[in-house]
Amino acid sequence: MSESAELAQIREAVRALCADFPGEYWRALDRERAYPEQFVAALTKAGFLAALIPEQYGGSGLTMSAAVAIMEEIQASGCNGAAGHAQMYTMGTLLRHGSAEQKARYLPDIARGKLRLQAFGVTEPTSGTDTLALRTNAVRDGDYYVVNGQKIWTSRAEHSDLMLLLARTTPRPPPDPPSPAGEGRVGASRTAGLSVFIVDMREAKGHGLTIRPIRTMMNHATTEVFFENMRVPAANMIGNEGEGFRYILSGMNAERILIAAECIGDAKWFIAKAASYAGERVVFGRPIGQNQGVQFPIARCYIAMRAAELMVREAAALYEAGQECGAEANMAKHLAAEASWAAADMCVQTHGGFGFAEEFDIERKFRETRLYTVAPISTNLVLSYIAEHVLGLPRSY
Ligand SMILES: Cc1cc2nc3c(=O)[nH]c(=O)nc-3n(C[C@H](O)[C@H](O)[C@H](O)COP(=O)(O)OP(=O)(O)OC[C@H]3O[C@@H](n4cnc5c(N)ncnc54)[C@H](O)[C@@H]3O)c2cc1C
């Protein structure tokens, strides 16, 4: 499938920007677990992180397919888009469900780079994947909500001005009795009672908001966040009280498509690196890539990456046409995350010992891409989604 000239130009521009951020830049940050400030600033200045913000608010007004091209090229260039990707995927919730006043208040400053919307507070230590079991609560008090609770894995919270927060505004209803089909907890009440807020962390830090970094196997700037009587203006609630889960879900489809695009970029990087090395490295008097035992794994990874890429493009096309894309977004994320992880493993194997050397960047990218079969949604949960929602099998949890 060939892409439009516009997307080709976007890819070219992203590659040109990424050329200023070579392996040495990322390695130095990785050692310190430091945030890539300069890289994110360059992406913001070039307007890439405002790709999905409509032109009327100062953004580039591009499509999801363009956003996909941007994230994919960042990864394919050896950089790490995780430092800035949330600004793109949180947009889905704000754009589709935010009020005109909220959009006018935040979007122009986000587009201009004056405000960063990089934090997305959903996961909690006790709820895990079971988002509906989250406990962080927001209780109305006049013109404010008072928030108490805790989030975990809130990435980039230290490098963001705003956080999109999912909290409970009415207590969790008791589970419905199991249906005859064994579907367990069913019905609209299951998803009710959660609301989404835009939290201005500049005001909240030290006034009920505490952020603690979590050191991980890769450089990801993730944190745990504590709320103790944190006051959020009621005007910062997105949409209607109690309907937040639905708003977050539409953002989650965008997140899955964009992360899938990042995985495609990673897979392309690993495959190019492996093919190049296999062509050059001579052992037993011939390039290692002349052996089918070395070339076939590379070819397999290429095939898997191309198949996943098609699903990413289909999901993006559905998303931008405003059509239901839950299944495609999940399948794209699943296929792409598996393809990037397989390519990472293959790349290490192709490089032999050098795959482990820092200066080749493979071990760094290997650690970075490992995340995506777990987050933002783990493989098992994607499979459950397809089993239940596409194949009509009984709900398993
Ligand atoms: C580096 C990093 C960054 C992240 N950034 C963010 C962020 O910015 N914002 C945010 O909100 N979250 C973030 N997350 C959280 C991420 O989305 C979750 O880690 C992920 O969804 C998995 O949830 P969990 O860790 O609680 O795993 P759990 O829910 O505890 O699951 C553990 C394992 O059990 C499996 N499992 C659980 N239930 C079932 C079942 N019913 N059937 C089959 N298998 C099951 C899962 O598939 C998984 O493999 C991040 C996580 C990491 C590691």
The ligand as an ORCA input file, in Angstrom:
! r2SCAN-3c Opt
* xyz 0 1
  C       6.829      1.430     32.125
  C       5.348      1.478     32.284
  C       4.665      2.638     31.940
  C       3.284      2.727     32.125
  N       2.655      3.917     31.908
  C       1.356      4.060     32.312
  C       0.722      5.355     32.295
  O       1.316      6.362     31.866
  N      -0.532      5.455     32.773
  C      -1.229      4.370     33.273
  O      -2.369      4.530     33.689
  N      -0.659      3.135     33.277
  C       0.605      2.962     32.824
  N       1.204      1.710     32.875
  C       0.449      0.571     33.422
  C       0.139     -0.481     32.393
  O      -0.909     -0.073     31.559
  C      -0.153     -1.768     33.160
  O       1.076     -2.201     33.755
  C      -0.706     -2.841     32.287
  O      -1.989     -2.475     31.828
  C      -0.808     -4.170     33.038
  O      -1.437     -3.961     34.284
  P      -0.747     -4.496     35.640
  O       0.692     -4.113     35.603
  O      -1.517     -4.002     36.780
  O      -0.830     -6.040     35.527
  P      -1.914     -7.007     36.207
  O      -3.300     -6.537     35.913
  O      -1.534     -7.231     37.617
  O      -1.654     -8.343     35.374
  C      -0.482     -9.117     35.547
  C      -0.497    -10.234     34.492
  O      -1.656    -11.032     34.655
  C      -2.381    -11.090     33.442
  N      -3.834    -11.111     33.753
  C      -4.507    -10.307     34.623
  N      -5.813    -10.608     34.616
  C      -5.990    -11.604     33.708
  C      -7.106    -12.333     33.219
  N      -8.342    -12.096     33.676
  N      -6.899    -13.282     32.278
  C      -5.657    -13.533     31.814
  N      -4.551    -12.871     32.220
  C      -4.716    -11.918     33.154
  C      -2.006     -9.853     32.661
  O      -2.163    -10.069     31.272
  C      -0.545     -9.675     33.060
  O       0.267    -10.437     32.213
  C       2.573      1.595     32.624
  C       3.255      0.408     32.917
  C       4.624      0.346     32.771
  C       5.343     -0.915     33.168
*
